[in-house]
Amino acid sequence: MSNPLVGVKNPALTSVWIPVLELIENATRIVLSTHENSDGDGLGSEVAMCSVLRQLGKDVCIINPTNIPKNYQFLPYLSDALIFQEDSAEHRKFLEQADLFMLLDTNHIGRTRAMKPIVLERQKHGQKVICIDHHLHPEDFADAMVCLSYACATGELAYELIKAMEERYGKTLIDKNAAIGLYTAIMTDTASFKLPKTTAHVHRIVAELLETGISPMEIYEKIYNTLSENVLKLISYGVGSVKLLEQNMLAYMPITQSMLSETKTALSDTERLLDYMVGIPTTRISLLLIELPDGRTKVSMRSRGDLAVNEIAMQYGGGGHKNAAGCTVPLPLPQAIEKLITDTTNLLQNIHNN
């Protein structure tokens, strides 16, 4: 299952989608999934593909490895999505009886958690696997993979795939539900169209989506303007715990289980905490470190310029983009802070020395 398609540019101008289209055409029952701790890009891409595939008469089920964050539960079809439970015969049946498994917004099958061994075992017996993603360093597990890191979001690639499907079937497939999903995917993964991969092509895609009648204000409001008193308290704790090092070029924010417990918040409520450090003009690297119940530490990283934080994330089994990456460090929070400070300080010094 080699992947010659990784890194191919301009998929609309190549045959990149042909293997994907053929697998979809030959499938009857399709499971859509995304990575653990799902976000707007993965969920939005699922929603868009669900809408389009059902229009084509496919039996489609969304099965995700972890709970859907509250601020994305307004998206179409997600009210019927399954959160995979390993001991559920019904969930296993849906997964095992599908003839196509479509993974969106991650190129590491392990990020589906307990679903991974079932998918890989069923693949040996004829179930096909498609992976569509825009992150670096893909694993080799899919029968058809389109992993193009130049894309601003998996949602951009989902749009390109849907356009290829429209050409193949001679019909318009981007309805209002699909447009809501694609807009959510692209808007969230470009940080509301602020990041460098927000190209003219991306804006043309969004213009087409808006023509379906979706409301960008309504989507933004539902995703971002959802701050409760509890989340505001968590933000105050987080901002109050920010530390600045290396002449204010390195910022980090530790979030403990006691903070989450006291504020009655969840992991999904920490999504925007990084923004408060990224907004510091002097900061070159920002770290959000969250203590997990099992004693490990979830780390989210952002950087500016040539500082490739994804290389640090890869050391701990994570990954992402050059300037936006994440991982889970198998250390308690204090030790993880110490280790990540060392790693990022070395990165800053290496860049400075070069």
N, C-alpha and C positions, 0 to 999 in steps of 0.2 A: 504493500500500500504506500508506495513512494509518493511524494507530493511535489511534482514539478510546478505546481501552480502558485506556490508561495512566492510572493514578491512580484507577480505579474501585474503590470499597470493597465489601466483603462479596460476593465473587464467587458464593457459594452462593445469594445472594438476587437475582442478576441473570442475564441471558442471556450473560454474559461467555464461558462455555465452549462455547457452541453452535458457533461457527466451528471451534474446535479439535476438538470431537467429530465434526463432519462430515468434516473432513479425515482424521481417524484411521479413521473408518468406511469411507471410500473407498480407503484405502491397503492394500496387500498386503505390500510390502517396506518396512520402516522402519529408518532409521539414527538412533541416539541419539548425541548428542555433548555435550560441555561445553567449558569454556574451557581454554586452556593452563595448565600448572602446577595441575592439578586439585586440588580440596579435597573435604572431606566432604559439603558441600551438593550440589555438582555430581555427584559420584560416587554419593552416596546416592539422589539424584533419578533418575539413570540406572537404577540397580538396581531401584527401585520401579516405574518405567515399563516396564522390560524384563519384569519379572514379570507385570504386569497385561496388557501387550500380547500376550505369548505365551499367556496364558490365553484371550485372545480370538482365538487362531489366527493371529496376525500373524507374519510372518517378520522377526525383529528382530536387528539387529547393532549393537553398541556400537563406535564408532570415535572415539578421542580424539586430539588433536593432540600430546600429550606423555605421557611415562611416568606410570604410576599410582604414587603414593608407596607405599612398602613397608607403611606402617601401615594402608592402606586395601585392600590386596590380598586380605584375608580376605573381603571383601564378595561375595555371590553374583553369579555371571555374569562378574565382572571377569577371571577367569582366561582367558576366551575373548575378551576385548575386544581389538581391534586398535589398535595405536599407528600412526597414519597415516604411511606412508612415500611421499613424492611419486613415487619411482621404482619403486614396486611396482604392477605391473599388476593383481594380485589386489585390493589395497586400493582402487585407482581403480575397479575393476569393482564392488565392493560399494557404493561411494559413488555411482557413475553409474547403477546399475541400480535404486536405491531410488526409490520413487515418493513418499516422504515423508522429509524430513530434520527432526529434532526437536532443537532446541538448548536446553540447560538451563543456567541459572545464569549466563548472560551475555547482554546485549542488544547486543553488538558482534560482528558476524560475523568481524571481523578477528582475534578471539582464538581462532579455529580454525586460524590460521596457513595452511599450504599447502592446507587443505581449502576455504578461502573461494572462490577463483576457480572451483573445480569446482562447488561448490554453486550459486553465482550463475549459472554458465553453464547448468547442468542446469535451474535454475528457469525459464530462458527457454524451455525445451523441455518444460515441463509438470510437473517435479518440484515438489512443494509444500514449503513451509518453515513450521514452527511454532517460535515462541520463547516460552519460559516463564521468567520472571526476576523478581527483586525489587530490582534496582538502579535508580539514577536515570539520566536522560538516554539513553534508548534510541535506537538507530539505526533507520531505516525500511527494513527489508529483508525482513520476514517476511510470508507470506500471512495468517497468524493469529498475533497477538502478545498475550500476557497478561503485562503488566509492572506489577506492583503493589508499590510501594515500602513500603507499610505492613507487608507480610509479614515475619516474622522470618527466613525462609529460603525459597529456592525449593522446598524440601521441603514447606513449609506449603501452597504453591500446588499442588504435585504431589498432595498429599493431597486438596485441594478438587477437583481435576480427576478424581481416581479416584473420589471420592464421586459426582460428576456422572455418571461412567461406570457406576457401580453402579446408579444410578437409571435410566439409559437402558437398560441390559441386564437389569435385574431380578435381579442376582446379586451375591454378595459377592466382591470382587476383592482385598482386602488380605489376602494370605496371609502366612506368616511371613517369606518372603524380601522381600516388599514392605515389611513392617513394619520389618525390619532396615535397609533403605535409607532409609526415611522418618525413622526414629529417628536414624540417623547424621547425616542432613542437618540435622535440627532441632537436635539436641544440639550439633553442632560449630559451627553458625552462631549459636547463642545463647550460645556460650562456656559450655556446660553449664548453660543456663537462667539465666544471670546478667544478660544484657543487657536494655535497656528494652523491646524488642519481645516479650519473653516474657510474653504475655498469658494470661489465664484460658483463652481459646480454645486457645492452644497447649498448655496443660497437659491440656485435655480431649482433644486429638488424641493426645497422648502416652499418656494413660490407655487410649485405645482400642487403640493399637499394642501396649501391654504385655499386653493381653488375648489377643493371639495367641500368647503364650508366649515372646516374646523376652526375653533377659537383658540389662538395662541395664548390669550390672556387667561382663559378658563383653565387650560392645561397647566400653565405656569402656576396659577393660584393653587390648584389642587396638589401640585407636587411640592412647591416651596413655601407657600404661605399657610403652613399647618402647625405653627408653633403653639404648643400648649404651655401652660404654666410650668409643668414638669420639665419640658424640654428647655424652656428659658432658664430654669434653675440649673439644669445640666450645663448649658452654655456658660453660665456665670462661673460654675465650678471649673469648667475646662479652661476658660480664658484666664481665670485667676491662677491656674496651675502652669501656665506657659512659661518656659525657660528659654532664654536667649544666650547663645554661646558663639564663640569664634567671631567676635566683633559684630554680633547680631546677624551673622550670615546663616546661622543654624538655629532653628526654632523647633522645640518639641513640646507636645502636650500629652501628659499621661492621664488616662481615664481608668479609674479603679472600679472594681465590682461594688465597693461601698458607695461610690458616687452614683452608679446606676441604680442600686437598691434604694438609696435615700431619696432619689428623685423619681423613682418608679418609672424609669425609662429603659429602653432596650437598645441592643446593638444598632438597630436600624436608625435610631434617633441620633447617632453620632455622625451621620453622613456628611453634614456640612461644617463640622468643627474645624476641618483643615483650612477652610476659607479664611478663618480669622488669622492664621499665621501666614498664609500665602499673600494676604493683603499688606503685610509689613514690607515696605519698599526695600529694606536692606537684606531681606531674607533670600538666600539662594537655595536652601534646602529646608523643607518643613516635614516634621514627623508627627503623626498621631499614633499613639501607642495605647492599646486598649487591653486591659487585663481580662482574660477569659475565665469562665468558671472552672475549667480543667487545669488551670495553672499556666497555660501558654499565653502568648501575647500576640494580638493582631496588630499589624503595623501597616499604615498607609503613608506613602511618601510622595511628595511633590518637589520638583526642582525647576531651576531656570537655566537656560543656556545649554552648555555642553555637559552638564552634570547628569550622568546616566544612572539614575537611582534604580532602574530596573536590574542593573548588574548586581546591586546589593541584594535586591529582593530574590534574585535567582539563587543566591547562596543559601537561602533558607527554603527553597522549593517553591518560591513564588514567581512573580514576573509582572508583565505589564508593558507600558511604554517607557521610552527614554526618560521623560519628565513626569511620569505618573505611574506608580507601581505599588505593589502591595505583597505581603507575605504573612505567614504565621510563624513566629519564632518559638521554638520549643523550650522557652525559658520563662520563669516568673517575671513579672513586670520590672522590678528593680534591676535584675541582671540583663534583661532585654534592653532597657534604657542604656545601661553602661555599654553593652555590645554595639548597639546601633549608633551611639555617639562616637565610638571609636571608628566604626565603618564610615560614617558620613564625614567625620573630621578628616580622615585619610583621603577621602575622595576630594574634599575641598582643597586640601594641601597639594594633592597631585595635580589638580587643575591649575592651581596657582603657580606651582613650580614649573609647569610646562609652558 
